[in-house]
């Protein structure tokens, strides 16, 4: 049985073509690709790539300036934060939430709209494996080209489970029996009708939006279309901690708001969602509220 795509690049001694992440004494990272006969240069000296080729992962190399660097293969979270960008990337903290709460499983059939620089695509492909299916849609051809290069660089070539289409999802979506749909775009509500036809009963829709206005309109549109259960929305923030002897405290900097996530599950055809028992707060909807599709975007 052959190894899953990219697995051979994740283990064993360093080889020509491998990505290497160096960590200096101050914790700074430097990523490069191993090439025979080349040298890696820093302001603290240099060392030949050949010194790492054939060496085990976790080796330490010293530059001509006698500075030690720890050499490891970059993890996928490291890779997506350092790869070339056309659009902003989905941060690892949000990608992890999507994998968990959209329940991305091995062999899943997934549709993604808004590829950006290929960050989430890489996480999704690694989760679904070679036997799954990821069909990604991207409006901009330049973003699609950057995403394709980034994904293929990480996996060492084209991934057998990936199809990338340049164009609008609502105009081009032809997939059926889809298990999961991930929308990372400005107006996910525009795709709900197409998505509802593609998703299997019980399938999950996951949307990633940046602002509260987008979040509110997406939730109201999901409620209005009537073929999903009540959506759940949240955001995630990460705060690292400094630990040095008795000095244990939160870091001064943290990864705060990057975006909102929401999920909803497709109901069976012909089924109406149960009436919500929770009453909205007084004033949540003005007297002139006319639904999410009214003029102004929020029913005003």
N, C-alpha and C positions, 0 to 999 in steps of 0.2 A: 504494500500500500504506500503510495507516494505521500510525501510530507505536504501539509497544508501550505498554500502560497505564502511565501515570506518566512516560513519557520526556520529554514536553513540559515537565513541571515541573522537570526536571533540567538544562535548558540555556537559554541566551538571557538577555536582560536580566531584571531582577526585575519581577514582575507582581503586581497585587493578588491576594491569596490565597496567595502564595508564603510558605513558611517561610524565615526568615532567622536565621542564627546569627551573633551579634556576638562578637568576641573583644577583650577590653580589653588594655591594656598589660601586665597581670600574667598574661595567658593564661586568664582566666576567661571562660566562655561564657554568653551570654544568648540564648534562642531565643524568637521571636515571629512572628506572622502579619501580613503587610503589609495594611493597610487605608487606603484613601484618606482624608485629612483627620485621621488619628490622629497622636498623638505617642508616642514611646518615651521613658520617663522612667528615669533612674538617679539615684543620690545624687551623681553628677558632672554633672548637668544633663540636658537633653533635646534631641531633634531630631525633625523631622516625618518621618513615613513617606514622604511625597511626595518627600523628598530621595533616597530609594532607588528608588522606582517608576520604571522605565525606565532605571535605571543598570545598568552591567554587573556581573556577579558579580566579587567581588574588589575592590570599591570600598572607600574609607575615608571614614567620616563623622565629623564632630566635633560634640560636644554643645555646649550653651550654656556649659558650663564649660571648653570648649577641650580636651576629652579625646578622643583619636582611637580609633575602633573599626573593626576590619576586618569587612566584611560578606560572608558566604558562605552558600550554601545548606548546611544540615546534611547530612552524610553519613548513610547509614542507621545505622551504628554510633552516631553522635551522637544521632540521632533516638530510637532505642529506649531509650537511657539517660536521656533527658529526658522521655519521653512519660508520660502519666498511667498509674498502675499499679493493678491490682486484686490481682494476684499478682506474685511476683518474676519478673523477666524473664530469658530466656536471654541470657547475656552474649555480646557479639560474638565473643569468642575461642572460645566453644563453638559458636556458630552457624556460624562459619567452618569448624570441624572437622567439623560435621555435613554441611555442604554438600560438603566435600571427600571425607570417608571414607564417607559414605552415597551418594556419587556422584550427587548430585542434578543431573539434566540437563534441558535445554530440552525441554518436551513430556512430562515424566515424570508418571505418575499416582501421587500421594503421599497417604497417610493420616497424619494427625497426631492424637494424643490428648493432651490437656492443653494448652489454648491459652494459659492464663495471661492475659497482657496483650497478646498479639499480636506479640511480638518475633520469635520464630522463624517465625511465619506470614508476616511481611513478608519475611524473608530467603528463605523457600521460594518464595513467589509470584514474587519477582523472578528467582529462578533458573529456575523451570519455564516462565515466560512465559505469554502469553495462551492458548496452545494446550495447555498442560498441565492438570492437575487436582489441586487440593489440597482434600481433604475433612477438615475439622478437627472434632474432637469435644471438648466441654467440659462437665463435669458441672454447673458452677455458672453459672446464667443471668447473674448480675451480672458475673462474669469475662468471659463471652462478649460482653456488651454493651460493656464497656470495650475488649476486643480488636477488636471490629468497628469501633468509632469510631477507634481508633488506626490500624488498617490502612487504612481509607477516607480518613483524613486524610493519610496518607503518599502514597497513590496518587491522591488527588484524587477518589475516588468508589469505588463497588463494583468489585471486581476480577472479571473474567469467569471466571477459573479457580478461584474460591474458593467453597466451600460450607461453612457453619458449622452444626453440629448440636449442640443442647443435650441431653446425655444420656451414659450410659456407652457406651464403644466396644463392649464385649463384648455389650451388649444391642441395639445399634443398627447395628452394622457390616453393611452389605449390599453394599459395593463388592467387585468381583472384578477379577482381572487387574491387581492393584496392583503397581507397581514398587518402591516404598519405603514403609516404615512407620516413623514416628518416635514413640516413646512417652516422654513427659515427665510422669511420674505416680508416685504413691507405691508402687503395686504392679503393675508391668508384667507380672509373671508371671501375673496373672489374665487377661491378654488374649492369651496365646500361642496358645491353641487357635483363637480367632477370627482372629488375625493370620495363622496358618499356612495357613488356608483361603483368605485373600484374596490372599496374595502369589503372584506368578508364580515358577516355578522360576528360581533365580538372583537373585531379588529380595532386597533388603537390609532387615533389621530393625535399627533403631538405637534404643537406650534411653539416656535421660539420668536418672541417679539421684544422690541427694545423699550417701548414706552407704555405708560398706563393707558393712553388713548387707544393705542393698537390693541392692548390687552382687553379693554372693555368692549370694543367693537367686535373683536373676535369671539368673545364669550357670548355676547348677545346674538351674534349671527348663528353660532352653534345651537343656541336655544331655539332660535326662530326656525331653523331648517327642520327641526323635529325628528331627526333620525339618529341622534346621539343621546347618551345619558348626560347627566349634569356634569359639566366640565370642572376640573380641579386645576387651580392656578397657584404658582409659588415662585419664589426666587431663592437662590443659594448664594451665600457669602462664605469666604474662607479666611480665617485668621490664623496665621502661623504663630508659634511661640518660640521665644528666645530662652534657651536653657544653658546656663553656664555656671556650674557650681550651685550656689544658693541664689543666684540671680535668675529666677524663673518668672517670666512676665510675657504678656502678649507683645508681638512685634509692633512697631510703630506704624507699619504699613500693612495693608491687607488687600485682598482681591474682593472688592465690594460688588456693586451692581454691574452686571454685564447684560442681563436680559431677563425676561420673564418666560417661564415655561407653563404650558397648560396641556392637559390631556383629556380626551373624551373617547368613549367606546361606542362603536357602531351598533345600533340596535338591529334586530331582525326586520326584514321588510314587512311593512304594514303595521308595525307596532308603534304605539304612541308612548313617549316617555312618561313615567308616572308624574303626577302633579307634584311640584315642589311644595313641601309643607312649611319651609322656612319663609317668613314674611320679610320682604325688604324693609330696610329702615325708612322711616318717614322722610320724605323728601329725596329718596334715592332716584326716583323718576319724577320729573316735572310734569305739570299738567299738560304741557304741549308735547310730551314725548311721543314719537310716532314710530319707534323701532329703529334698529341699527342701520337700516338702508335709506333712511330719510335724508333730506338735504343737510349738508354739514357733517355727515359721517356719524353723528352720535344722536340722531333723532331730533335735532333742533331746527 
